[in-house]
Amino acid sequence: MKKKVSITLSTDVLARVDQLADSKYSRSAIIELVIQNYLGQREGSDTEARDLELINGAADRLNLEGAAVLDYQVIL
């Protein structure tokens, strides 16, 4: 379901939206597409940040384990 909203854009931004819209798409379609892309990128960024946190946590644990193994090695 779609809802009608009212937004205020600068004339520069509106002109750029109109360039993208051309005769193929409406202003609304272009603005919706841009917002969907932005939200998708934000969602992807959040996922990447969580993944990086998990990777860094695993790396820290593995580094500690590696250091412990090196402590047990005897140099002949």
DSSP file (Angstrom, degrees, kcal/mol; ACC not computed):
  #  RESIDUE AA STRUCTURE BP1 BP2  ACC     N-H-->O    O-->H-N    N-H-->O    O-->H-N    TCO  KAPPA ALPHA  PHI   PSI    X-CA   Y-CA   Z-CA
    1    1 A M              0   0    0      0, 0.0     2,-0.3     0, 0.0     0, 0.0   0.000 360.0 360.0 360.0 141.1    0.0    0.0    0.0
    2    2 A K        -     0   0    0      2,-0.0     2,-0.4     0, 0.0     0, 0.0  -0.834 360.0-156.3-110.2 149.5    1.2    3.5   -0.8
    3    3 A K        -     0   0    0     -2,-0.3     2,-0.4     0, 0.0     0, 0.0  -0.947  20.3-120.1-122.7 146.2    0.6    6.6    1.2
    4    4 A K        +     0   0    0     -2,-0.4     2,-0.3     2,-0.0    -2,-0.0  -0.709  37.0 174.7 -85.6 131.9    0.7   10.2   -0.1
    5    5 A V        -     0   0    0     -2,-0.4     2,-0.5     2,-0.0     0, 0.0  -0.891  25.3-131.7-131.6 163.4    3.2   12.4    1.6
    6    6 A S        +     0   0    0     -2,-0.3     2,-0.3     2,-0.0    -2,-0.0  -0.971  26.4 177.8-118.4 131.1    4.4   15.9    1.1
    7    7 A I        -     0   0    0     -2,-0.5     2,-0.5     2,-0.0    -2,-0.0  -0.915  22.8-136.1-129.4 158.3    8.1   16.8    1.0
    8    8 A T        +     0   0    0     -2,-0.3     2,-0.3     0, 0.0    -2,-0.0  -0.969  25.9 179.1-116.2 125.2   10.1   20.0    0.4
    9    9 A L        -     0   0    0     -2,-0.5     2,-0.0     1,-0.0    -2,-0.0  -0.904  32.5-106.1-123.4 151.1   13.1   19.9   -1.8
   10   10 A S     >  -     0   0    0     -2,-0.3     4,-2.6     1,-0.1     5,-0.2  -0.354  35.3-112.9 -67.6 157.9   15.6   22.5   -2.9
   11   11 A T  H  > S+     0   0    0      1,-0.2     4,-2.2     2,-0.2     5,-0.1   0.851 117.6  54.9 -62.8 -33.3   15.2   23.6   -6.5
   12   12 A D  H  > S+     0   0    0      2,-0.2     4,-1.9     1,-0.2    -1,-0.2   0.940 110.4  43.8 -64.4 -47.9   18.6   22.1   -7.3
   13   13 A V  H  > S+     0   0    0      1,-0.2     4,-2.4     2,-0.2    -2,-0.2   0.911 113.3  51.6 -64.6 -42.3   17.6   18.7   -6.0
   14   14 A L  H  X S+     0   0    0     -4,-2.6     4,-2.6     1,-0.2    -1,-0.2   0.890 107.8  52.4 -62.7 -39.4   14.2   18.8   -7.7
   15   15 A A  H  X S+     0   0    0     -4,-2.2     4,-1.9     2,-0.2    -1,-0.2   0.896 110.2  48.6 -63.2 -39.3   15.9   19.7  -11.0
   16   16 A R  H  X S+     0   0    0     -4,-1.9     4,-2.0     2,-0.2    -2,-0.2   0.882 110.5  50.7 -69.1 -37.7   18.1   16.6  -10.6
   17   17 A V  H  X S+     0   0    0     -4,-2.4     4,-2.7     1,-0.2    -2,-0.2   0.923 109.7  51.1 -62.6 -43.6   15.1   14.4   -9.8
   18   18 A D  H  X S+     0   0    0     -4,-2.6     4,-2.5     1,-0.2    -2,-0.2   0.866 107.1  53.5 -62.9 -36.2   13.4   15.7  -12.9
   19   19 A Q  H  < S+     0   0    0     -4,-1.9    -1,-0.2     1,-0.2    -2,-0.2   0.917 113.0  43.5 -63.5 -42.3   16.5   14.9  -15.0
   20   20 A L  H  < S+     0   0    0     -4,-2.0    -2,-0.2     1,-0.2    -1,-0.2   0.888 114.0  50.6 -68.3 -38.8   16.4   11.4  -13.7
   21   21 A A  H >X S+     0   0    0     -4,-2.7     4,-2.4    -5,-0.2     3,-0.8   0.916  77.2 155.6 -67.4 -44.0   12.6   11.1  -14.1
   22   22 A D  T 3< S-     0   0    0     -4,-2.5    -1,-0.1     1,-0.2    -2,-0.1  -0.216  75.9 -48.1  49.6-136.0   12.6   12.3  -17.7
   23   23 A S  T 34 S+     0   0    0     -3,-0.1    -1,-0.2     1,-0.1    -2,-0.1   0.493 134.0  67.6-104.7  -5.2    9.5   11.0  -19.4
   24   24 A K  T <4 S+     0   0    0     -3,-0.8     2,-0.3    -4,-0.2    -2,-0.2   0.887 104.5  27.0 -80.9 -40.6    9.9    7.4  -18.3
   25   25 A Y  S  < S-     0   0    0     -4,-2.4     2,-0.1    -5,-0.2    -1,-0.1  -0.847  75.2-118.4-126.5 156.2    9.3    7.8  -14.5
   26   26 A S     >  -     0   0    0     -2,-0.3     4,-2.0     1,-0.1     5,-0.2  -0.457  33.2-109.6 -84.0 164.7    7.4   10.1  -12.2
   27   27 A R  H  > S+     0   0    0      1,-0.2     4,-2.8     2,-0.2     5,-0.2   0.920 121.1  54.0 -56.2 -44.2    9.1   12.2   -9.6
   28   28 A S  H  > S+     0   0    0      1,-0.2     4,-2.6     2,-0.2    -1,-0.2   0.900 106.6  50.6 -60.0 -42.1    7.5    9.9   -7.0
   29   29 A A  H  > S+     0   0    0      2,-0.2     4,-2.3     1,-0.2    -1,-0.2   0.910 112.4  46.7 -63.9 -42.0    9.0    6.8   -8.6
   30   30 A I  H  X S+     0   0    0     -4,-2.0     4,-2.5     2,-0.2    -2,-0.2   0.934 113.5  47.5 -65.9 -46.1   12.5    8.3   -8.7
   31   31 A I  H  X S+     0   0    0     -4,-2.8     4,-2.3     1,-0.2    -2,-0.2   0.905 112.7  49.5 -63.5 -41.2   12.3    9.5   -5.1
   32   32 A E  H  X S+     0   0    0     -4,-2.6     4,-2.6    -5,-0.2    -1,-0.2   0.917 111.4  49.4 -63.4 -42.9   11.0    6.1   -3.9
   33   33 A L  H  X S+     0   0    0     -4,-2.3     4,-2.4     2,-0.2    -2,-0.2   0.909 111.1  49.2 -62.8 -42.9   13.8    4.3   -5.8
   34   34 A V  H  X S+     0   0    0     -4,-2.5     4,-2.3     2,-0.2    -1,-0.2   0.915 112.8  47.3 -63.5 -43.3   16.4    6.6   -4.3
   35   35 A I  H  X S+     0   0    0     -4,-2.3     4,-2.8     2,-0.2     5,-0.2   0.910 111.0  51.4 -66.1 -41.8   15.1    6.1   -0.8
   36   36 A Q  H  X S+     0   0    0     -4,-2.6     4,-2.3     1,-0.2    -2,-0.2   0.921 111.2  48.3 -60.6 -43.6   14.9    2.3   -1.2
   37   37 A N  H  X S+     0   0    0     -4,-2.4     4,-2.3     2,-0.2    -2,-0.2   0.918 112.0  49.4 -62.2 -43.6   18.5    2.2   -2.4
   38   38 A Y  H  X S+     0   0    0     -4,-2.3     4,-2.5     1,-0.2    -2,-0.2   0.935 111.6  47.9 -61.0 -47.4   19.6    4.3    0.5
   39   39 A L  H  X S+     0   0    0     -4,-2.8     4,-2.4     1,-0.2    -1,-0.2   0.882 111.0  51.7 -63.8 -37.9   17.8    2.1    3.0
   40   40 A G  H  X S+     0   0    0     -4,-2.3     4,-2.3    -5,-0.2    -1,-0.2   0.895 110.2  48.8 -64.4 -40.4   19.3   -1.0    1.5
   41   41 A Q  H  X S+     0   0    0     -4,-2.3     4,-2.5     2,-0.2    -2,-0.2   0.909 111.2  49.8 -65.6 -41.7   22.8    0.5    1.7
   42   42 A R  H  X S+     0   0    0     -4,-2.5     4,-2.3     2,-0.2    -2,-0.2   0.917 110.8  49.6 -62.0 -43.0   22.2    1.4    5.3
   43   43 A E  H  X S+     0   0    0     -4,-2.4     4,-2.0     1,-0.2    -1,-0.2   0.912 111.8  48.7 -62.9 -42.3   21.0   -2.1    6.1
   44   44 A G  H  X S+     0   0    0     -4,-2.3     4,-2.6     1,-0.2    -2,-0.2   0.882 109.6  52.3 -64.1 -39.0   24.0   -3.6    4.4
   45   45 A S  H  X S+     0   0    0     -4,-2.5     4,-2.3     2,-0.2    -2,-0.2   0.891 108.5  50.5 -64.6 -39.9   26.3   -1.3    6.3
   46   46 A D  H  X S+     0   0    0     -4,-2.3     4,-2.1     2,-0.2    -1,-0.2   0.910 111.7  48.0 -64.2 -42.0   24.8   -2.3    9.6
   47   47 A T  H  X S+     0   0    0     -4,-2.0     4,-2.6     1,-0.2    -2,-0.2   0.916 111.1  50.5 -64.5 -43.5   25.2   -6.0    8.7
   48   48 A E  H  X S+     0   0    0     -4,-2.6     4,-2.6     1,-0.2    -2,-0.2   0.885 109.1  51.7 -62.2 -38.9   28.8   -5.4    7.6
   49   49 A A  H  X S+     0   0    0     -4,-2.3     4,-2.0     2,-0.2    -1,-0.2   0.913 111.1  47.0 -65.0 -42.3   29.5   -3.7   10.9
   50   50 A R  H  X S+     0   0    0     -4,-2.1     4,-2.1     2,-0.2    -2,-0.2   0.914 113.0  49.7 -64.8 -42.2   28.1   -6.6   12.9
   51   51 A D  H  X S+     0   0    0     -4,-2.6     4,-2.6     1,-0.2    -2,-0.2   0.915 109.8  50.7 -62.2 -42.7   30.1   -9.1   10.8
   52   52 A L  H  X S+     0   0    0     -4,-2.6     4,-2.8     1,-0.2    -1,-0.2   0.887 108.2  52.7 -62.9 -38.9   33.3   -7.1   11.3
   53   53 A E  H  X S+     0   0    0     -4,-2.0     4,-2.1     2,-0.2    -1,-0.2   0.911 110.9  47.0 -62.6 -42.2   32.7   -7.1   15.1
   54   54 A L  H  X S+     0   0    0     -4,-2.1     4,-2.3     2,-0.2    -2,-0.2   0.908 112.9  49.1 -65.4 -42.3   32.3  -10.9   15.0
   55   55 A I  H  X S+     0   0    0     -4,-2.6     4,-2.6     1,-0.2    -2,-0.2   0.924 111.5  48.7 -63.8 -44.7   35.4  -11.3   12.9
   56   56 A N  H  X S+     0   0    0     -4,-2.8     4,-2.3     2,-0.2    -1,-0.2   0.885 110.4  51.5 -64.0 -38.4   37.5   -9.0   15.1
   57   57 A G  H  X S+     0   0    0     -4,-2.1     4,-2.0    -5,-0.2    -1,-0.2   0.917 111.8  46.6 -63.5 -42.9   36.3  -10.9   18.2
   58   58 A A  H  X S+     0   0    0     -4,-2.3     4,-2.7     1,-0.2    -2,-0.2   0.900 110.9  52.9 -65.6 -40.0   37.3  -14.2   16.7
   59   59 A A  H  X S+     0   0    0     -4,-2.6     4,-2.6     1,-0.2    -2,-0.2   0.907 107.4  51.6 -62.4 -41.6   40.7  -12.8   15.6
   60   60 A D  H  X S+     0   0    0     -4,-2.3     4,-2.1     2,-0.2    -1,-0.2   0.930 111.6  46.9 -61.0 -45.0   41.3  -11.6   19.2
   61   61 A R  H  X S+     0   0    0     -4,-2.0     4,-2.2     1,-0.2    -2,-0.2   0.916 113.5  48.2 -63.9 -42.6   40.6  -15.1   20.6
   62   62 A L  H  X S+     0   0    0     -4,-2.7     4,-2.7     1,-0.2    -1,-0.2   0.873 109.5  52.9 -66.9 -36.2   42.7  -16.8   17.9
   63   63 A N  H  X S+     0   0    0     -4,-2.6     4,-2.3     2,-0.2    -1,-0.2   0.907 109.9  48.3 -64.8 -40.7   45.6  -14.4   18.6
   64   64 A L  H  X S+     0   0    0     -4,-2.1     4,-2.1     2,-0.2    -2,-0.2   0.912 112.4  48.8 -64.3 -41.9   45.5  -15.2   22.3
   65   65 A E  H  X S+     0   0    0     -4,-2.2     4,-2.2     2,-0.2    -2,-0.2   0.912 111.3  50.0 -64.3 -42.5   45.4  -18.9   21.5
   66   66 A G  H  X S+     0   0    0     -4,-2.7     4,-2.1     1,-0.2    -2,-0.2   0.897 109.7  50.7 -62.5 -41.1   48.3  -18.6   19.1
   67   67 A A  H  X S+     0   0    0     -4,-2.3     4,-1.7     1,-0.2    -1,-0.2   0.890 109.2  51.4 -64.3 -39.3   50.3  -16.7   21.7
   68   68 A A  H  X S+     0   0    0     -4,-2.1     4,-1.0     1,-0.2    -2,-0.2   0.899 108.9  50.8 -64.9 -40.1   49.6  -19.4   24.3
   69   69 A V  H >X S+     0   0    0     -4,-2.2     4,-0.8     1,-0.2     3,-0.6   0.911 108.4  52.0 -63.6 -41.9   50.8  -22.1   21.9
   70   70 A L  H >< S+     0   0    0     -4,-2.1     3,-0.6     1,-0.2    -1,-0.2   0.850 102.9  59.2 -63.9 -33.9   54.0  -20.1   21.3
   71   71 A D  H 3< S+     0   0    0     -4,-1.7    -1,-0.2     1,-0.2    -2,-0.2   0.821 104.8  50.8 -63.4 -29.8   54.7  -19.9   25.0
   72   72 A Y  H << S+     0   0    0     -4,-1.0    -1,-0.2    -3,-0.6    -2,-0.2   0.659  88.5 101.1 -82.6 -16.8   54.7  -23.7   25.2
   73   73 A Q    <<  -     0   0    0     -4,-0.8     2,-0.5    -3,-0.6    -3,-0.0  -0.443  63.2-145.9 -72.9 142.6   57.2  -24.1   22.4
   74   74 A V        -     0   0    0     -2,-0.1     2,-0.6     2,-0.0    -2,-0.1  -0.928   7.7-137.8-110.6 129.4   60.8  -24.9   23.4
   75   75 A I              0   0    0     -2,-0.5    -2,-0.0     1,-0.1     0, 0.0  -0.766 360.0 360.0 -86.7 123.3   63.6  -23.5   21.3
   76   76 A L              0   0    0     -2,-0.6    -1,-0.1     0, 0.0    -2,-0.0   0.433 360.0 360.0 -91.5 360.0   66.3  -26.2   20.8
